[in-house]
Amino acid sequence: MINEVRVAGTLAKDPQMRDTHRGALMTEFTVVVKGVRWDPQGECDVIEQAWVGCVAFEDVARAVGVLGQGTVVHVTGEITQQEVELPNGKKDRKTKVRALVVNVVRAPTDQQDF
């Protein structure tokens, strides 16, 4: 089975770096991916956004942790899923991209891309 994901977009906010309960360095971040599609009813382009949650560990976490909001990145990784317990006691699943490689495409500018 192949589990490879590539996402390119803008960091929605500054990445959050912390240690896991087992002592590993972890950084969580969100990449905003824009797409454009044609709306035949409105006869115009429609910009759509997807907010993709990502997580990185150790060396990759350290590198991503210093980036800031508005940085355009290209993430290569794999889909992961985690079961979480909600405050009401029910269980839910969170799907994220586990980032294995993160390349900076462009540093942030005064004007945000999202």
Order of alpha helices (4+ residues) and beta strands (2+ residues): beta-beta-beta-beta-alpha-beta-beta
